[in-house]
Amino acid sequence: MDFDLAPPNGVGSLRIGMTRHAANTALDSLRVPSAISESDRSGQHVFRPSGLMISSHCARDMLEAIELGRPSSQRDRVSFQGVDVFALPAREVVRRVGELTPIEEDPDDDASFIAPDLLLSFWRPFAADDEPEEEQGYYFSSVLLARPGYYDTPAQAAERLQQSS
């Protein structure tokens, strides 16, 4: 199955801003009934047979973020504007996404990157850009799509609130 990241709206039937109840229903619809994982947690995350993890993050009864974890097979594909975020090496994902929108290294983690204008965040546990055999560092392990302001500090949130009024 193809999952196309569409920031700031969502991915598939999971839409940023939907109610927790609607998000739970949408998340449940992504399960494969014939292959439900023991790791699935209703209202939190599902694991598809490919190993793809899809997680919803709700606060104040609203879906604020969606995280997808790298599958172990290509049966499920996660892409942003045609860029397969888990099949391509992390540096190639950064290069290609950077052609579409600004993307920057996370100041707290040099193995992770954020596209702040879209609120897409790419994570891997460590960087191993020259070592394809070291999959956990060569490829991204997860991608997070979130609502605007998700990463704001309290000062940034106050400034965003002031600008919107």
Secondary structure, 3 states (H helix, E strand, C coil): CEEEEECCCEECCEECCCEHHHHHHHHHCCCCHHHCCCCCECCCEEECCCCCEEEEEEECCEEEEEEEECCCCCCCEEEECCEECCCCCHHHHHHHHHCCCCCEEECCEEEEEEECCCCEEEECCCCCCCCCCCHHHHCCCEEEEECCCCCCCHHHHHHHHHHHC
